[in-house]
Structures are given as C-alpha cells and as structure tokens.
Amino acid sequence: MDFNLAYLYPELLNIYGDKGNILAIEQRCLWRGINLNIHKINPGDKINPDLYDFYFIGGGQDQQQLMIADELQTQKNALTQAAHSNAVFLAICGGYQLLGEYYKPASKDKIPGLEIMDTYTVAGNKRYIGNVTINTEFSNNDTKTLVGFENHSGLTYLRGNTKPLGVVSTGNGNNAEDNTEGGVYKNVFGTYLHGSLLPKNPHFTDYLINLAGKRKYGNSFILDSLNDQIEVFAHNRVINKKY
C-alpha cells in the first residue's frame, strides 16, 4: 500500500516545526509497511487532485501568507475538488486561516482564502501563546484529547457546515471567545496547534491515516496497532498543562 502526500509550499509555510507533522505520518505509515510518497508543491506547480491522498499546509506569518495567497488562488479549483472528494487535509495556523473565506490583517486588505471551510479570520490585538488542550468527539481509541502549542493573534470564526475540531479546556483556541479550537469540514482539518501536533497525538495521526486508507482502499483497509507507550506518556504529561 502507498499514499501520496502534497506538501504545499514548504519553503514559505513551515514555522514552529510544522514539518514534524509530515514526519509523524510518514513514520507511522512505515512502521506498518505503508509507503508515503511526499511531493513538495512549489509556486508554479500544478496540483492533480486525482493523485494525492493527503494535503498538508503549514503555518506562516502575514508576510508569507501574502506571498502565497495569489498562488493558492491558482490552485483553488484543484484543492476544492480534492476536498469535496474526501481527500485528507491538515492545515496549521496560517494554512488553516487560508482555507477559509479570508484573513484580514490589521493594516492591510483582506487576503482571500480558498473558501473550502466556512470560516473567516481577522487580526486581533493580542497574541495568544501557550499550551492548549482540547476535547474531541472522534478518535480511533479512548483518547479524546488533543494537545499542542498555540502562537497566533488571528481570530478565526466558524460558520455553516464547518464544525470545531474540539472544545478548549486549556488555552485560547480559535478566538478566545467561543471555546472552540480548529475546524473540520469533510476530511479537511484546520487548527492553530503547533508543537508539532501529530507527534504529540498519535491517535489523531492514525485517525487521519485511516481516513485516507478507507477512501483509497475501502473498508478492507485496517491499521495494525502500534506500541504507543512512549507517545501516550508524552501526550498525557501535557494535558491541561499551562505554559
């Protein structure tokens, strides 16, 4: 078995160790004999929505988001087609913001998003930094928490058919107002959680792999269990731990 992952604009959207999320997917696939082909998508490249099982978009500061916004618009049709066909997306921070309708910086015009998620983001006047724990409603096992580290001033608001990734128990989440963190639409996941997110949350990594496997190979796709004693220990150590 193999998967193809599109890593969007790694030279511009990769802060706070976001590449570690790809390494976590790759390693947990390899431990099970699944090959993950990682394709770096650079400005000017064309995306074939029929090829990729995963899409990853990392975080970036305002300058990087401005640099990549127009490029993303050239890929809008392909990425929207992929999302609507249940390809698995994971977008972190700035990448998460660009999945929505727009991001409005403090002193600049709106940066248009892909409109895959029914969200919008505006710049706030406070930066939220620290550990985050959220409670979720989905998982492959009994662990219902996700942990990570937020560092953002953008305030994201969910609407319509975009639901929160989870409910905040520690930290600020999407906007420090409505107690939500992240967004989910179909198999598209956005979040402010850096850290990297997936090494700290092996159950969520497997959840994403399983979604991609069921989509590509049908119900015959079954993930072998792994010994996650060390990963679970690391996860549990930071649950509800403040910065």
C-alpha positions as CSV (number, residue, x, y, z in Angstrom):
1,M,0.0,0.0,0.0
2,D,1.1,3.6,-0.6
3,F,-0.2,7.1,-0.2
4,N,0.7,10.3,-1.9
5,L,1.0,13.5,0.1
6,A,1.1,17.0,-1.3
7,Y,3.2,19.3,0.9
8,L,2.2,22.8,-0.1
9,Y,4.9,25.5,-0.2
10,P,7.4,24.1,2.4
11,E,9.8,26.9,1.9
12,L,7.3,29.5,2.9
13,L,4.8,27.8,5.2
14,N,6.9,26.0,7.8
15,I,7.3,27.6,11.2
16,Y,7.4,26.2,14.7
17,G,8.3,22.7,13.5
18,D,5.2,22.1,11.4
19,K,7.2,19.7,9.1
20,G,7.2,17.3,12.1
21,N,3.6,16.5,11.2
22,I,4.6,15.0,7.9
23,L,7.4,13.0,9.6
24,A,4.9,11.6,12.0
25,I,2.5,10.5,9.2
26,E,5.5,9.0,7.3
27,Q,6.9,7.1,10.2
28,R,3.6,5.7,11.4
29,C,2.9,4.5,7.9
30,L,6.4,3.0,7.5
31,W,6.0,1.0,10.8
32,R,3.0,-0.6,9.1
33,G,4.7,-1.3,5.8
34,I,2.8,1.6,4.1
35,N,4.9,3.9,1.8
36,L,4.2,7.6,1.9
37,N,5.3,9.5,-1.2
38,I,5.9,13.1,-0.2
39,H,5.5,15.6,-3.1
40,K,6.7,19.2,-2.4
41,I,4.4,21.6,-4.2
42,N,6.2,24.9,-5.0
43,P,4.9,28.1,-6.6
44,G,4.1,27.4,-10.2
45,D,3.5,23.7,-9.8
46,K,0.1,22.3,-10.8
47,I,-1.8,20.1,-8.4
48,N,-3.5,17.0,-9.8
49,P,-6.4,16.3,-7.4
50,D,-6.7,12.7,-8.5
51,L,-3.2,11.9,-7.4
52,Y,-3.0,13.0,-3.7
53,D,-4.5,11.3,-0.7
54,F,-3.1,13.8,1.8
55,Y,-2.6,17.6,1.7
56,F,-0.5,19.4,4.3
57,I,-0.3,23.2,4.6
58,G,1.9,24.6,7.4
59,G,1.9,27.9,9.2
60,G,3.3,31.2,8.0
61,Q,3.4,34.8,9.2
62,D,1.5,37.6,7.5
63,Q,4.3,38.2,5.0
64,Q,4.4,34.6,3.9
65,Q,0.6,34.4,3.7
66,L,0.6,37.4,1.4
67,M,3.3,35.9,-0.7
68,I,1.4,32.7,-1.2
69,A,-2.2,33.9,-1.3
70,D,-2.3,34.6,-5.1
71,E,-0.6,31.3,-5.8
72,L,-3.2,29.4,-3.8
73,Q,-5.9,31.0,-5.8
74,T,-4.5,29.4,-9.0
75,Q,-4.9,26.1,-7.2
76,K,-8.3,26.8,-5.8
77,N,-10.3,24.6,-8.2
78,A,-8.0,21.6,-7.8
79,L,-7.9,21.9,-4.0
80,T,-11.6,22.3,-3.7
81,Q,-12.2,19.3,-5.9
82,A,-9.8,17.3,-3.7
83,A,-11.6,18.4,-0.5
84,H,-15.0,17.6,-1.9
85,S,-13.8,14.1,-2.9
86,N,-12.8,13.5,0.8
87,A,-9.0,13.8,0.4
88,V,-7.5,14.3,3.8
89,F,-6.2,17.9,4.6
90,L,-4.3,19.1,7.6
91,A,-3.6,22.8,7.8
92,I,-1.8,24.6,10.6
93,C,-2.3,28.2,11.8
94,G,-1.7,30.4,8.7
95,G,-2.5,27.4,6.4
96,Y,-5.7,27.0,8.4
97,Q,-6.6,30.6,8.0
98,L,-6.2,30.4,4.2
99,L,-8.7,27.5,4.0
100,G,-11.4,30.0,4.9
101,E,-13.0,32.9,3.1
102,Y,-10.4,35.4,4.0
103,Y,-7.8,36.6,6.5
104,K,-7.9,40.4,7.4
105,P,-4.5,41.6,8.7
106,A,-4.6,44.7,11.0
107,S,-3.4,47.3,8.5
108,K,-3.8,45.6,5.1
109,D,-6.6,44.5,2.7
110,K,-8.2,41.1,3.1
111,I,-6.2,38.2,2.0
112,P,-8.5,35.9,0.0
113,G,-8.7,32.3,1.1
114,L,-9.7,29.0,-0.6
115,E,-13.3,29.0,0.8
116,I,-13.1,25.3,1.4
117,M,-14.0,25.9,5.1
118,D,-16.8,28.3,6.0
119,T,-14.6,30.4,8.2
120,Y,-13.1,33.9,8.3
121,T,-10.1,35.3,10.3
122,V,-9.3,38.8,11.5
123,A,-6.2,40.1,13.2
124,G,-6.6,40.6,16.9
125,N,-4.6,43.0,19.2
126,K,-3.3,40.3,21.5
127,R,-1.0,37.3,20.8
128,Y,-2.1,34.0,22.3
129,I,0.9,31.9,23.3
130,G,0.9,28.6,25.3
131,N,-0.1,25.0,25.6
132,V,-3.6,24.0,24.5
133,T,-5.7,21.0,25.4
134,I,-9.0,20.3,23.6
135,N,-11.6,17.7,23.9
136,T,-12.8,16.0,20.8
137,E,-15.7,13.8,19.7
138,F,-13.8,11.5,17.4
139,S,-10.8,9.1,17.7
140,N,-9.7,5.6,16.9
141,N,-9.4,4.8,20.6
142,D,-10.4,6.0,24.0
143,T,-8.2,9.1,23.9
144,K,-10.4,12.1,23.3
145,T,-7.9,14.9,23.9
146,L,-5.6,16.7,21.5
147,V,-2.6,18.7,22.8
148,G,-0.5,21.3,21.1
149,F,1.0,24.8,21.3
150,E,-0.6,27.9,20.0
151,N,1.1,31.1,18.9
152,H,-1.2,33.4,17.0
153,S,-3.0,36.7,17.0
154,G,-5.5,35.9,14.3
155,L,-9.1,35.3,15.4
156,T,-11.0,32.6,13.5
157,Y,-14.7,32.3,13.5
158,L,-16.6,29.2,12.2
159,R,-19.9,29.2,10.3
160,G,-22.3,26.9,8.5
161,N,-21.1,23.4,7.9
162,T,-17.6,23.9,9.4
163,K,-17.5,22.4,12.9
164,P,-14.9,22.8,15.6
165,L,-12.1,20.3,15.9
166,G,-12.6,20.4,19.6
167,V,-13.6,22.3,22.8
168,V,-10.9,24.1,24.7
169,S,-10.1,23.0,28.2
170,T,-6.7,24.8,28.4
171,G,-5.6,27.7,26.2
172,N,-7.5,30.1,23.9
173,G,-8.3,28.3,20.6
174,N,-9.9,29.9,17.6
175,N,-10.7,33.3,19.1
176,A,-10.6,33.2,22.9
177,E,-14.3,33.8,22.9
178,D,-16.4,30.8,22.0
179,N,-14.2,28.0,23.5
180,T,-13.7,26.3,20.1
181,E,-10.4,25.2,18.5
182,G,-9.8,24.3,14.9
183,G,-12.3,23.5,12.2
184,V,-13.5,20.4,10.4
185,Y,-15.2,20.0,7.0
186,K,-15.5,16.6,5.5
187,N,-11.9,15.2,5.8
188,V,-10.4,18.7,6.0
189,F,-8.9,19.7,9.4
190,G,-7.5,23.1,10.4
191,T,-6.0,24.0,13.7
192,Y,-3.8,26.6,15.5
193,L,-2.0,23.7,17.2
194,H,1.7,23.7,16.5
195,G,4.1,21.7,18.5
196,S,4.3,19.6,16.3
197,L,0.7,18.4,16.6
198,L,0.8,14.9,15.3
199,P,3.9,13.5,17.2
200,K,2.1,14.5,20.4
201,N,-1.2,13.0,19.3
202,P,-0.5,9.5,17.7
203,H,-4.2,8.6,17.9
204,F,-5.1,11.6,15.7
205,T,-2.3,10.8,13.3
206,D,-3.8,7.3,12.9
207,Y,-7.2,8.8,12.6
208,L,-6.0,10.8,9.5
209,I,-4.2,7.8,8.1
210,N,-7.3,5.6,8.5
211,L,-9.5,8.2,6.7
212,A,-7.1,8.2,3.8
213,G,-6.9,4.4,3.7
214,K,-10.7,3.9,3.8
215,R,-11.0,6.5,1.0
216,K,-8.4,4.8,-1.2
217,Y,-8.7,1.1,-0.4
218,G,-12.2,0.8,1.0
219,N,-13.3,-1.0,4.2
220,S,-10.7,-3.6,3.7
221,F,-8.1,-1.1,4.9
222,I,-7.2,-1.8,8.6
223,L,-4.4,-0.2,10.5
224,D,-2.3,-2.5,12.6
225,S,-1.9,-1.4,16.2
226,L,1.4,0.0,17.4
227,N,3.1,0.2,20.8
228,D,2.5,3.8,21.6
229,Q,3.5,3.7,25.3
230,I,6.1,6.5,24.9
231,E,3.9,8.7,22.7
232,V,0.9,8.3,25.0
233,F,3.1,9.1,28.0
234,A,4.3,12.3,26.3
235,H,0.7,13.2,25.4
236,N,-0.6,12.7,28.9
237,R,2.2,14.7,30.5
238,V,1.0,18.0,28.9
239,I,-2.8,17.5,29.1
240,N,-4.2,20.7,30.7
241,K,-0.7,21.9,31.4
242,K,-0.4,25.7,31.1
243,Y,2.5,27.5,29.5
